[in-house]
Structure formats: C-alpha cells, structure tokens
C-alpha cells in the first residue's frame, strides 16, 4: 500500500466502525443515562422469548402523548396556533368576531387575553374554526397549514419540531414487535393527516379529542361533516377511556410529559405483568424550553411528584438528550 493511501484507509475504517457502533445503538440521540438504560432493558426483557417477563407481540402496545412528548408545545399548543391562523383566515366571513372574545383578542394579536379564557376559550376557538366542513376538507386544510405555517421561534414548519430521540424510540419499539399509538389531547382529525409521514404511525393508530360527525350526501357524494359538538376530550381521565374505545388493549408502555398524562400513566402501569411509564421533563431552556409546575402549557406538577413512588422514569431532556430536533443533528 502506498504511504499516501494509509490515512485514507484509516479514515474509511473509522467511518465504518462508527457506522457499526451506531447500528448497535438503537437510541443514538440518547445519552447513556438512566432513561436510556431503563428503556433498553425493559424492551429486551419483554421481547425475548423464554424471558419470565416475555410479552406476546399482539400485546405489545405502547402509547404516546403527542404535545410535549413527541413534538414541542410552546409557546402554545400547535393546534391552537392552527386555530388562531384559521380565525384570521375566516374573519371576513365573521364580522361579529371583531367585538367578541376570544376572537377579538386573536384578531388583535393579543394572545395573553385569548388564553386568559382558559379551556373554554380554546374549545370555542377550535369549534368555530374546525367544524362545518367535511372531514376531507378539514384534512386538506390541515395539510396546507402544515406545509406553510412556521413556528415563531424557530421559523421552521411545526412538523420539524419533532423530537429526534423519540423518533428513534418509536423505531426501536416497532423493531421489537410493538404497535405504537398516539393518545393525545389534541384533535384526532388534526393529527391524522400528517402523523404517518412524520412519526410512521398510521392514522388508525391515533387516539385524540374528537367532535361528533354527521353523514350527509353533498352533490351526490357521501361525506362526513364535522359538527360543533364534543364527542371525547382525550385528556386527563379521558385518555384511558380513549384507549379502551379505540385500542381495546391494556398498554405495556406509556410516554407522557404533563399532568394531562397522569391518568394514562396510572392506568398503564397498574396493569398485570411488566409495565413501563416515562415522563419527558422539559429542562432545556437553550435548545427547547424549561417548564413544569407553573406552565400554562404542559403543566407538570402532580405527575412529577407521583413519579418516584409509581416507578415512572423521568427523562431530564437537558442531560439525557444529545439533540432535540432532527435539524440539530
């Protein structure tokens, strides 16, 4: 071998070794900490035939909250940002909104006042902007927004703000025979248009808050029309209800980040046999956000207190994630 070719050969070998190392590590964006070790150990023991903790593939169900668990949720839930944009787009057809709260606050770009109305105001905005159209029309409206809307801080599409460590976790679970579900307080019709492309989770494996639908025939075509009536609020105690109604199996693993996931964590880890619960703790103000007990979005208080006695893993985002988003790799 010519001397000048030796460095090139060494570099090639190092690149190959690095690639092999990554191949042996299904969670490369997770630091070697307590969360990563707990995840890998649990998956290994429930997926290995002959293990005393073996779980048959059909029973390997993992449920994930979406907002704050699979993607970011600050400064407001992303679906609320969608509703704000819809209010502005529809304002010409609703002159009464100029004097009616919370619509007036939205049109005045006064987000603080709009949020002051709490859950009631959010539901009112969502109902006004999400209903009356067919599910197909809503599907296209969501896809258009996902393509064009930009996050105010990162100036990127909202779907870029998914967590790289969680994408790796989803892939690792599926590689080990798990079926992965989203169980979110967000709207089921809002998530279904894009989750398969972003997370690899098909629309039939999405559980979320939903409004009632009505069957109609419009212009000779059967359609489903979104009504201004609540069907299920898939948050807090509604999450176990949604799991039973849509999945029909007791989850083996559960991932959340707020008190809205408390009952889902309790329900999952109370099941028979091996069970796993994990809370994503937002501690990284520089790369993402740092918040928990006093946050107006994604409040984490009781679930954080209950984690030690319940055996739930708490992932410190700042310490345990090498990167937050795919574009930071």
C-alpha positions, 0 to 999 in steps of 0.5 A, a space after each residue: 500500500 502506498 504511504 499516501 493511501 494509509 490515512 485514507 484507509 484509516 479514515 474509511 475504517 473509522 467511518 465504518 466502525 462508527 457506522 457499526 457502533 451506531 447500528 448497535 445503538 438503537 437510541 443514538 440521540 440518547 445519552 447513556 443515562 438512566 432513561 436510556 438504560 431503563 428503556 433498553 432493558 425493559 424492551 429486551 426483557 419483554 421481547 425475548 422469548 423464554 424471558 419470565 417477563 416475555 410479552 406476546 407481540 399482539 400485546 405489545 402496545 405502547 402509547 404516546 402523548 403527542 404535545 410535549 412528548 413527541 413534538 414541542 408545545 410552546 409557546 402554545 399548543 400547535 393546534 391552537 396556533 392552527 386555530 388562531 391562523 384559521 380565525 384570521 383566515 375566516 374573519 371576513 366571513 365573521 364580522 361579529 368576531 371583531 367585538 367578541 372574545 376570544 376572537 377579538 383578542 386573536 384578531 388583535 394579536 393579543 394572545 395573553 387575553 385569548 388564553 386568559 379564557 382558559 379551556 373554554 376559550 380554546 374549545 370555542 376557538 377550535 369549534 368555530 374554526 374546525 367544524 362545518 366542513 367535511 372531514 376531507 376538507 378539514 384534512 386538506 386544510 390541515 395539510 396546507 397549514 402544515 406545509 406553510 405555517 412556521 413556528 415563531 421561534 424557530 421559523 421552521 414548519 411545526 412538523 420539524 419540531 419533532 423530537 429526534 430521540 423519540 423518533 428513534 424510540 418509536 423505531 426501536 419499539 416497532 423493531 421489537 414487535 410493538 404497535 405504537 399509538 398516539 393518545 393525545 389531547 389534541 384533535 384526532 382529525 388534526 393529527 391524522 393527516 400528517 402523523 404517518 409521514 412524520 412519526 410512521 404511525 398510521 392514522 388508525 393508530 391515533 387516539 385524540 379529542 374528537 367532535 361528533 360527525 354527521 353523514 350527509 350526501 353533498 352533490 351526490 357524494 357521501 361525506 362526513 361533516 364535522 359538527 360543533 359538538 364534543 364527542 371525547 376530550 382525550 385528556 386527563 381521565 379521558 385518555 384511558 377511556 380513549 384507549 379502551 374505545 379505540 385500542 381495546 388493549 391494556 398498554 405495556 408502555 406509556 410516554 407522557 410529559 404533563 399532568 394531562 398524562 397522569 391518568 394514562 400513566 396510572 392506568 398503564 402501569 397498574 396493569 398485570 405483568 411488566 409495565 413501563 411509564 416515562 415522563 419527558 421533563 422539559 429542562 432545556 431552556 437553550 435548545 427547547 424550553 424549561 417548564 413544569 409546575 407553573 406552565 400554562 402549557 404542559 403543566 407538570 406538577 402532580 405527575 412529577 411528584 407521583 413519579 418516584 413512588 409509581 416507578 415512572 422514569 423521568 427523562 431530564 431532556 437537558 442531560 439525557 438528550 444529545 439533540 432535540 430536533 432532527 435539524 440539530 443533528 
